[in-house]
Amino acid sequence: MGGYDESMSKEKIAITLEATTIAEVRAQVRSRRAASVSAYISGAVSAQLESDALAHLVEELRAEHGRPTKEARAWARAVLAP
């Protein structure tokens, strides 16, 4: 995951979240699974941006090459199987 980089230029924004979501994020911070609320949210946004970029790449590949064949999917499953 891209994560939160303290060296990056930052800009303060205001966001609105459900109270239960905020409570869960704060619990992550209290249990030291996140450095701060900002770090947790920044990490989540970075992960979503990576996911969006990969989804866009898949769309581009499908547009250029078409959907994978049944045989290609079977091969990929076999190669990637644990």
C-alpha positions in Angstrom: 0.0 0.0 0.0 1.2 3.5 -0.8 0.7 4.6 2.8 1.2 7.9 4.5 4.5 9.7 3.8 5.4 12.4 6.3 7.6 14.1 3.7 4.8 14.7 1.2 3.3 18.2 1.0 0.0 18.2 2.9 -3.2 20.2 2.7 -5.8 20.2 5.5 -9.3 19.4 4.4 -12.6 18.7 6.2 -14.5 15.5 5.6 -17.7 14.1 7.0 -17.9 10.5 8.1 -20.4 8.5 10.0 -19.8 8.7 13.8 -19.3 4.9 14.0 -16.7 5.1 11.3 -14.8 7.8 13.2 -15.0 5.8 16.4 -13.6 2.7 14.6 -10.7 4.7 13.1 -9.9 6.2 16.5 -9.9 2.7 18.0 -7.3 1.7 15.4 -5.2 4.7 16.6 -5.6 3.9 20.3 -4.6 0.2 19.7 -1.6 1.5 17.7 -2.6 -0.1 14.5 -2.5 3.4 13.0 -0.2 6.3 13.8 -3.0 8.9 13.6 -6.5 9.5 12.3 -5.0 11.4 9.4 -2.5 8.6 8.6 -5.3 6.0 8.7 -7.5 8.0 6.3 -4.5 8.9 4.1 -3.6 5.3 3.8 -7.2 4.3 2.9 -7.3 7.0 0.2 -4.0 5.8 -1.2 -5.2 2.2 -1.3 -8.4 3.3 -3.1 -6.3 5.3 -5.6 -4.1 2.3 -6.3 -7.2 0.1 -6.8 -8.8 2.6 -9.1 -5.5 2.8 -11.2 -5.4 -1.0 -11.5 -9.1 -1.1 -12.5 -8.4 1.5 -15.2 -5.4 -0.6 -16.4 -7.6 -3.7 -16.7 -10.2 -1.7 -18.6 -7.4 -0.4 -21.0 -6.0 -4.0 -21.5 -9.5 -5.4 -22.2 -10.2 -2.6 -24.7 -6.9 -3.3 -26.5 -6.8 -7.1 -26.3 -10.3 -8.2 -25.4 -11.4 -10.3 -22.5 -9.2 -13.3 -21.6 -10.3 -16.6 -23.1 -11.5 -19.5 -20.9 -8.2 -21.2 -21.5 -6.2 -18.1 -20.5 -8.2 -17.8 -17.3 -7.6 -21.5 -16.5 -3.9 -21.1 -17.2 -3.7 -18.1 -14.9 -5.6 -19.9 -12.1 -3.2 -22.8 -12.4 -0.1 -20.6 -12.3 -1.3 -18.5 -9.4 -2.7 -21.3 -7.3 -1.0 -21.7 -3.9 
